[in-house]
Structure formats: C-alpha cells, structure tokens
Amino acid sequence: MMRPTSSLWLADEFYLSAHRDYDGRPRLNDAAMSLGLAGALLAELAMHRRIRVDPQALEVSVISAEPPPDATAHAILDQLLGEPSIRAISTWLRYLARSAEERVAERLVRSRVVRQVTTGPMWRKITLHPPMDANDAMFPAVRVTGLAVRGLPIELPDALLVGLAAATGLDRFLLQDVDATGRQHLRAEVDRLPRPLWCLLVETKAVVGAAVLNRRR
C-alpha cells in the first residue's frame, strides 16, 4: 500500500497510532509515549541525513546544519547543534522526551491532522488531540497490516515505525490484526534496517525499559 502524497513524518504516524482514533486518549504510558516520540524525532533527522548514529559508541552527531524541510525537525536539529558535547543516544532520548509529545502534537495541529480539545472537570482539565479524520489515525496500522499479510518488503519509515512500536509496546495496537507469520515477516524487515537505525531502536527500547523499571521501584 502506497503512502499518501501528503505523507506524514515518522513521529506524526507514531503519535497518531499511539492515541485512540476516536478521542485522542493515549494508548501508552507517559514514558513509552514520550521516549518513543523522541526516538522517532531522532530517526527523522537520521533519515534526512542531518545526524549520524554511531552504533559502536551509541552516540549521535550532527553531520549537516542545513535546515530540514519541517519546523519541528529544524528545532530538534538546533538543539543538537547547541550541545555538541552531548552525544549519547540515551541522553538525547531522555532530553527530547521532555517536550516530544507537545512538539509533535503542535506539528499535527499546524498540519490540520488533529485538533486540540480540553476536557475533564474544572479541577482536573486535560488537553487531548483527537484526529480530524479517524482514517488518518488508522492508516499507518492498515498500511503495515496490508504489507505484513502479503509478505511484501516495507519502506524505511514503515520499518522504523514497526521497530518503535516493538520498543514501546505499541505493537499490541499497531499490529493487532497481524498474525504470527506476518509479525515474523515484519521483524525480519526491521532486522534488515541499516545498523545505525537499528541501533537507535535498540537504544530506545532500553531507555523505555529502564524508565518503566524505575517507575515500579
């Protein structure tokens, strides 16, 4: 299944998949959500050849200061440029996670993919971002499911989305209609990712696991 012509960025698709399509409520805990989005934001810069991921040192470094074609990605790149001495992937994941959900939600609002609503009693208001069209939120899962069922090769962004879903626990929603054979196919596709991007997924999973463990102590 082809991507729509107005293709969303990786973090946008992770965000939509990680929130319920009918009311915008999260499907993941706070740590998994924010760290998964942080991993997606770093992956966006890697795919656009603005940063390099060193799988041996587990570090990221800026290789091009040319602004990416998106304001949010540009802002993330500026943050990395501003702290050249900080290179550990895990450190950047934790740092970017602090604002990742807000940044991606704002990008989706600008793109008119989601809307902002405030709900709840006066003493406990919360802000949600349900999609303008539920089909936008469901499309990533439908697309990935179709590829898995037919055993087709998947594009780099889809492999990263599947890998991030596995790293955060989102796969139980993203792949809920995929059988064991299809899941095995998708795992094989993720394993074929370039080593730097595969390493970024592994680091994201490790940081998510550490965050969940710390919450239980």
Residue frames relative to the residue before (quaternion, step in Angstrom):
aa qw qx qy qz dx dy dz
M 1.0000 0.0000 0.0000 0.0000 0.00 0.00 0.00
M 0.3852 -0.7444 0.5002 0.2176 3.57 -0.74 1.03
R 0.5161 -0.6058 0.5026 0.3376 3.51 -1.24 0.49
P 0.5563 -0.5871 0.4458 0.3835 3.61 -1.12 0.53
T 0.6362 -0.5497 0.3694 0.3957 3.57 -1.17 0.54
S 0.7138 0.3583 -0.2390 0.5522 3.61 1.03 -0.71
S 0.0389 -0.8650 0.5002 0.0094 3.56 0.77 1.10
L 0.4089 -0.7002 0.5359 0.2353 3.52 -1.03 0.88
W 0.5381 -0.5893 0.4861 0.3561 3.54 -1.26 0.40
L 0.7021 -0.4933 0.3188 0.4026 3.55 -1.27 0.49
A 0.6875 0.4788 -0.2943 0.4598 3.60 0.81 -0.95
D 0.5951 0.5598 -0.3639 0.4472 3.59 1.12 -0.59
E 0.6889 0.4735 -0.2836 0.4698 3.57 0.90 -0.93
F 0.6076 0.5241 -0.3578 0.4776 3.59 1.06 -0.66
Y 0.6515 0.5269 -0.3135 0.4468 3.59 0.91 -0.94
L 0.6826 0.4863 -0.2942 0.4593 3.58 0.81 -0.97
S 0.6756 0.4908 -0.2917 0.4666 3.57 0.96 -0.85
A 0.7042 0.4784 -0.2522 0.4601 3.57 1.12 -0.70
H 0.6935 0.3644 -0.2724 0.5586 3.59 1.31 0.16
R 0.5646 -0.6100 0.4302 0.3523 3.56 -1.07 0.71
D 0.4947 -0.7096 0.4221 0.2713 3.55 -0.86 1.00
Y 0.7155 0.4726 -0.2720 0.4367 3.62 1.11 -0.48
D 0.8274 0.1330 -0.0952 0.5372 3.63 1.11 -0.37
G 0.5150 -0.6913 0.3953 0.3172 3.60 1.24 0.01
R 0.4548 0.6769 -0.4705 0.3370 3.60 1.19 0.21
P 0.5500 -0.6613 0.4030 0.3127 3.59 -1.01 0.83
R 0.3419 -0.7229 0.5691 0.1914 3.52 -1.23 0.65
L 0.7213 0.3836 -0.2165 0.5345 3.58 1.29 -0.27
N 0.5524 -0.5599 0.4732 0.3967 3.55 -1.25 0.27
D 0.7185 -0.4803 0.2870 0.4132 3.57 -1.25 0.42
A 0.6741 0.5090 -0.3086 0.4373 3.59 0.87 -0.92
A 0.6790 0.4832 -0.2960 0.4668 3.58 0.84 -0.96
M 0.6405 0.5325 -0.3230 0.4493 3.57 0.99 -0.82
S 0.7393 0.4380 -0.2494 0.4464 3.57 0.64 -1.12
L 0.6825 0.4752 -0.2932 0.4716 3.60 0.96 -0.81
G 0.6129 0.5357 -0.3466 0.4661 3.59 1.07 -0.66
L 0.6597 0.4925 -0.2979 0.4832 3.57 1.00 -0.83
A 0.6205 0.5334 -0.3389 0.4642 3.58 1.04 -0.75
G 0.6443 0.5122 -0.3148 0.4727 3.58 0.99 -0.82
A 0.6495 0.5161 -0.3130 0.4625 3.56 1.01 -0.81
L 0.6504 0.5186 -0.3179 0.4550 3.59 0.98 -0.80
L 0.6447 0.4871 -0.3204 0.4944 3.59 1.03 -0.71
A 0.6389 0.5317 -0.3250 0.4511 3.58 0.98 -0.82
E 0.5962 0.5630 -0.3575 0.4469 3.60 1.07 -0.71
L 0.6826 0.4778 -0.2877 0.4723 3.58 0.89 -0.92
A 0.6310 0.5217 -0.3339 0.4671 3.58 1.05 -0.72
M 0.6663 0.5018 -0.3091 0.4568 3.60 0.92 -0.86
H 0.7152 0.4091 -0.2445 0.5112 3.59 1.12 -0.66
R 0.4648 -0.7330 0.4039 0.2890 3.56 1.33 0.41
R 0.3959 0.6824 -0.5123 0.3393 3.54 0.88 1.01
I 0.7776 0.1628 -0.1084 0.5975 3.58 1.19 -0.50
R 0.2887 -0.7151 0.6066 0.1932 3.53 -1.31 0.43
V 0.2247 -0.7451 0.6126 0.1381 3.55 -1.04 0.82
D 0.2106 -0.7747 0.5880 0.0988 3.56 -0.74 1.11
P 0.2718 -0.8126 0.4912 0.1564 3.62 -0.26 1.20
Q 0.6153 0.5362 -0.3571 0.4543 3.60 1.19 -0.33
A 0.7662 0.3464 -0.1800 0.5104 3.57 0.83 -1.03
L 0.3162 -0.7584 0.4967 0.2795 3.60 1.30 -0.30
E 0.4963 0.6370 -0.4187 0.4155 3.53 0.96 1.01
V 0.2424 -0.7217 0.6215 0.1847 3.53 -1.37 0.32
S 0.0129 -0.7830 0.6219 0.0027 3.55 -1.14 0.63
V 0.4828 -0.6599 0.4954 0.2933 3.55 -1.13 0.70
I 0.1229 -0.8031 0.5802 0.0573 3.56 -0.88 0.95
S 0.7802 0.1083 -0.0961 0.6085 3.59 1.28 -0.13
A 0.2718 -0.7746 0.5535 0.1404 3.56 -0.84 1.01
E 0.3926 0.7181 -0.4874 0.3042 3.59 1.26 0.13
P 0.4883 -0.6905 0.4391 0.3034 3.61 -0.70 1.02
P 0.4238 -0.6786 0.5296 0.2819 3.62 -0.92 0.84
P 0.5823 -0.6130 0.4081 0.3444 3.61 -1.19 0.41
D 0.6730 0.4050 -0.3070 0.5374 3.59 0.92 0.90
A 0.5183 -0.6805 0.4257 0.2951 3.57 -0.87 0.97
T 0.6554 0.5130 -0.3193 0.4532 3.59 0.97 -0.81
A 0.6601 0.4902 -0.3044 0.4810 3.58 0.90 -0.89
H 0.6141 0.5459 -0.3359 0.4605 3.58 1.09 -0.75
A 0.6603 0.5094 -0.3059 0.4594 3.59 0.94 -0.89
I 0.6404 0.5074 -0.3254 0.4760 3.60 1.02 -0.78
L 0.6408 0.5178 -0.3241 0.4650 3.59 0.95 -0.83
D 0.6331 0.5327 -0.3315 0.4533 3.60 0.97 -0.81
Q 0.6298 0.5291 -0.3373 0.4579 3.58 1.04 -0.73
L 0.6649 0.4859 -0.3085 0.4761 3.59 0.93 -0.81
L 0.6363 0.5254 -0.3231 0.4633 3.58 1.04 -0.77
G 0.6784 0.5178 -0.2837 0.4372 3.56 1.08 -0.75
E 0.7666 0.2550 -0.1476 0.5705 3.60 1.24 -0.36
P 0.0130 -0.8619 0.5068 0.0088 3.60 0.62 1.07
S 0.6353 0.5438 -0.3394 0.4307 3.60 1.15 -0.43
I 0.6430 0.4700 -0.3161 0.5154 3.56 1.26 -0.33
R 0.0502 0.8497 -0.5169 0.0909 3.56 -0.43 1.20
A 0.5236 0.6547 -0.4270 0.3390 3.61 1.12 -0.42
I 0.5156 -0.6536 0.4616 0.3062 3.57 -0.87 0.97
S 0.6697 0.5184 -0.3092 0.4326 3.57 0.86 -0.95
T 0.6357 0.5284 -0.3285 0.4569 3.59 1.03 -0.76
W 0.6834 0.4751 -0.2889 0.4730 3.56 0.92 -0.89
L 0.6005 0.5467 -0.3649 0.4553 3.60 1.03 -0.65
R 0.6902 0.4758 -0.2858 0.4643 3.58 0.83 -0.96
Y 0.6635 0.5061 -0.3096 0.4558 3.57 0.98 -0.83
L 0.7048 0.4592 -0.2757 0.4650 3.58 0.79 -0.97
A 0.5737 0.6109 -0.3741 0.3972 3.58 1.14 -0.58
R 0.5645 0.6278 -0.3850 0.3727 3.60 1.12 -0.58
S 0.8146 0.1942 -0.0828 0.5402 3.59 1.02 -0.73
A 0.3829 0.7773 -0.4505 0.2149 3.59 1.28 -0.07
E 0.6827 0.4909 -0.3126 0.4418 3.59 0.80 -0.93
E 0.6562 0.5085 -0.3110 0.4627 3.56 0.95 -0.85
R 0.6584 0.5208 -0.3134 0.4440 3.59 0.92 -0.89
V 0.6990 0.4622 -0.2833 0.4664 3.57 0.84 -0.95
A 0.6174 0.5347 -0.3471 0.4609 3.59 1.02 -0.73
E 0.6469 0.5148 -0.3185 0.4637 3.58 0.97 -0.83
R 0.6369 0.5189 -0.3355 0.4610 3.59 1.00 -0.78
L 0.6754 0.4908 -0.2934 0.4656 3.57 0.96 -0.84
V 0.6015 0.5305 -0.3517 0.4828 3.59 1.13 -0.61
R 0.6483 0.5190 -0.3169 0.4583 3.59 0.93 -0.91
S 0.7041 0.4516 -0.2497 0.4877 3.56 1.06 -0.81
R 0.3857 -0.7486 0.4473 0.3013 3.57 1.35 -0.08
V 0.3671 0.7074 -0.5050 0.3314 3.53 1.06 0.86
V 0.7716 0.1254 -0.0799 0.6185 3.58 1.15 -0.65
R 0.2671 -0.7226 0.6048 0.2018 3.52 -1.33 0.21
Q 0.4130 -0.7033 0.5195 0.2548 3.57 -1.15 0.50
V 0.0284 0.7872 -0.6146 0.0419 3.56 -0.86 1.00
T 0.2540 -0.7407 0.6028 0.1533 3.53 -1.18 0.65
T 0.0216 0.8158 -0.5737 0.0697 3.55 -0.79 1.02
G 0.5922 0.5811 -0.4249 0.3622 3.55 -1.29 0.18
P 0.6517 -0.5129 0.3784 0.4112 3.58 -1.28 0.26
M 0.7137 -0.4836 0.3042 0.4052 3.54 -1.23 0.49
W 0.7315 0.4418 -0.2404 0.4604 3.59 0.98 -0.83
R 0.7871 0.1981 -0.1234 0.5709 3.60 1.25 -0.10
K 0.0666 0.8222 -0.5558 0.1026 3.53 0.65 1.17
I 0.0528 -0.7728 0.6307 0.0469 3.56 -1.11 0.69
T 0.3461 -0.7232 0.5636 0.1989 3.55 -1.23 0.60
L 0.0662 -0.7898 0.6098 0.0016 3.55 -0.85 1.03
H 0.2214 -0.7689 0.5864 0.1266 3.55 -1.28 0.43
P 0.0413 -0.8150 0.5780 0.0031 3.61 0.29 1.17
P 0.5522 -0.6258 0.4287 0.3457 3.60 -1.09 0.61
M 0.5422 -0.5972 0.4803 0.3445 3.53 -1.18 0.60
D 0.7706 0.1058 -0.0373 0.6273 3.56 1.14 -0.76
A 0.4428 -0.7196 0.4673 0.2603 3.59 -0.59 1.13
N 0.5779 0.6004 -0.3785 0.4029 3.59 1.11 -0.56
D 0.6006 0.5588 -0.3575 0.4463 3.60 1.10 -0.66
A 0.6818 0.4891 -0.2841 0.4639 3.56 0.98 -0.88
M 0.7186 0.4497 -0.2508 0.4674 3.58 1.03 -0.75
F 0.5244 0.6952 -0.3993 0.2869 3.58 1.15 -0.55
P 0.6434 0.5194 -0.3656 0.4273 3.68 0.82 -0.77
A 0.6731 0.4871 -0.3017 0.4677 3.60 0.91 -0.88
V 0.6430 0.5190 -0.3209 0.4629 3.58 0.98 -0.84
R 0.6652 0.5103 -0.3029 0.4532 3.57 0.93 -0.90
V 0.6873 0.4764 -0.2840 0.4691 3.58 0.83 -1.01
T 0.6264 0.5368 -0.3346 0.4555 3.59 1.01 -0.80
G 0.6545 0.5217 -0.3139 0.4482 3.57 0.93 -0.87
L 0.6576 0.5008 -0.3052 0.4729 3.56 0.99 -0.82
A 0.6558 0.5172 -0.3084 0.4554 3.57 1.01 -0.85
V 0.6589 0.5249 -0.3103 0.4405 3.57 0.89 -0.92
R 0.7449 0.3880 -0.2118 0.4998 3.58 1.01 -0.84
G 0.4173 -0.7389 0.4465 0.2837 3.58 1.28 -0.05
L 0.3651 0.7564 -0.4673 0.2762 3.56 1.14 0.67
P 0.5761 -0.5502 0.4550 0.3980 3.60 -1.19 0.44
I 0.2420 -0.7778 0.5611 0.1471 3.59 -1.05 0.67
E 0.5477 -0.6242 0.4545 0.3223 3.53 -1.17 0.66
L 0.7130 -0.4822 0.3159 0.3991 3.54 -1.30 0.48
P 0.6817 0.4748 -0.3269 0.4505 3.67 0.74 -0.85
D 0.6476 0.5146 -0.3261 0.4576 3.60 1.03 -0.74
A 0.6291 0.5231 -0.3336 0.4684 3.58 1.02 -0.77
L 0.6557 0.4988 -0.3076 0.4760 3.58 1.01 -0.78
L 0.6301 0.5245 -0.3359 0.4637 3.59 1.00 -0.77
V 0.6551 0.4942 -0.3072 0.4819 3.60 0.94 -0.87
G 0.6647 0.5090 -0.3037 0.4548 3.59 0.96 -0.84
L 0.6576 0.4895 -0.3062 0.4839 3.58 0.99 -0.78
A 0.6098 0.5423 -0.3483 0.4612 3.57 1.08 -0.68
A 0.6621 0.4912 -0.3019 0.4787 3.58 0.97 -0.84
A 0.6634 0.5288 -0.3000 0.4362 3.60 1.04 -0.77
T 0.7789 0.3564 -0.1594 0.4907 3.58 1.14 -0.63
G 0.5466 -0.6087 0.4070 0.4063 3.57 1.24 -0.25
L 0.4634 0.6901 -0.4391 0.3410 3.57 1.28 0.06
D 0.5202 0.6687 -0.4132 0.3339 3.60 1.17 -0.41
R 0.6011 0.5626 -0.3854 0.4166 3.61 1.08 -0.50
F 0.6880 0.3987 -0.2804 0.5377 3.60 1.24 -0.26
L 0.6765 0.5079 -0.3009 0.4403 3.58 0.84 -0.97
L 0.7987 0.2723 -0.1155 0.5240 3.57 1.00 -0.87
Q 0.2695 0.8158 -0.4870 0.1572 3.58 1.16 0.41
D 0.7298 0.3857 -0.2399 0.5109 3.62 1.17 -0.45
V 0.5511 0.5957 -0.3949 0.4307 3.58 1.28 0.32
D 0.3503 -0.7507 0.5191 0.2106 3.60 -0.77 1.00
A 0.7585 -0.4064 0.2577 0.4395 3.56 -1.32 0.11
T 0.6457 0.5195 -0.3248 0.4558 3.57 0.99 -0.80
G 0.6634 0.5080 -0.2962 0.4627 3.54 0.97 -0.87
R 0.6457 0.5126 -0.3169 0.4689 3.58 1.02 -0.80
Q 0.6286 0.5260 -0.3351 0.4646 3.56 1.02 -0.76
H 0.6282 0.5308 -0.3256 0.4664 3.57 1.02 -0.80
L 0.6801 0.4858 -0.2986 0.4607 3.58 0.89 -0.91
R 0.6207 0.5341 -0.3446 0.4591 3.60 1.01 -0.74
A 0.6452 0.5174 -0.3157 0.4652 3.56 1.01 -0.81
E 0.6410 0.5154 -0.3216 0.4691 3.57 1.04 -0.76
V 0.6422 0.5081 -0.3201 0.4764 3.60 0.99 -0.80
D 0.6541 0.5228 -0.3117 0.4491 3.58 0.97 -0.82
R 0.6628 0.4975 -0.3087 0.4667 3.59 1.20 -0.39
L 0.3844 0.7218 -0.4879 0.3054 3.58 1.26 0.10
P 0.5975 -0.5150 0.4488 0.4199 3.60 -1.18 0.41
R 0.6151 -0.6136 0.3455 0.3547 3.57 -0.89 0.92
P 0.6369 0.5247 -0.3659 0.4302 3.68 0.86 -0.72
L 0.6936 0.4543 -0.2891 0.4785 3.60 0.89 -0.85
W 0.6044 0.5351 -0.3516 0.4741 3.59 1.06 -0.68
C 0.6359 0.5308 -0.3147 0.4635 3.58 1.02 -0.83
L 0.6272 0.5351 -0.3347 0.4563 3.59 1.01 -0.79
L 0.6388 0.5132 -0.3205 0.4753 3.60 1.03 -0.75
V 0.6528 0.5174 -0.3140 0.4556 3.57 0.94 -0.90
E 0.6623 0.4975 -0.3043 0.4704 3.58 0.96 -0.85
T 0.6231 0.5313 -0.3398 0.4626 3.59 1.03 -0.75
K 0.6531 0.5071 -0.3144 0.4663 3.58 0.92 -0.86
A 0.6583 0.5164 -0.3139 0.4488 3.59 0.95 -0.85
V 0.6764 0.4829 -0.2955 0.4712 3.59 0.94 -0.88
V 0.6170 0.5206 -0.3432 0.4801 3.60 1.04 -0.72
G 0.6629 0.5099 -0.3102 0.4519 3.60 0.88 -0.90
A 0.6553 0.5057 -0.3108 0.4672 3.58 0.97 -0.83
A 0.6494 0.5193 -0.3184 0.4553 3.58 1.00 -0.81
V 0.6561 0.4988 -0.3116 0.4729 3.59 0.96 -0.84
L 0.6433 0.5273 -0.3188 0.4543 3.58 1.00 -0.83
N 0.6546 0.5169 -0.3108 0.4558 3.58 0.97 -0.85
R 0.6350 0.5336 -0.3300 0.4508 3.59 1.06 -0.72
R 0.6872 0.4956 -0.2870 0.4469 3.59 1.09 -0.65
R 0.5865 0.5966 -0.3761 0.3983 3.58 1.19 -0.34
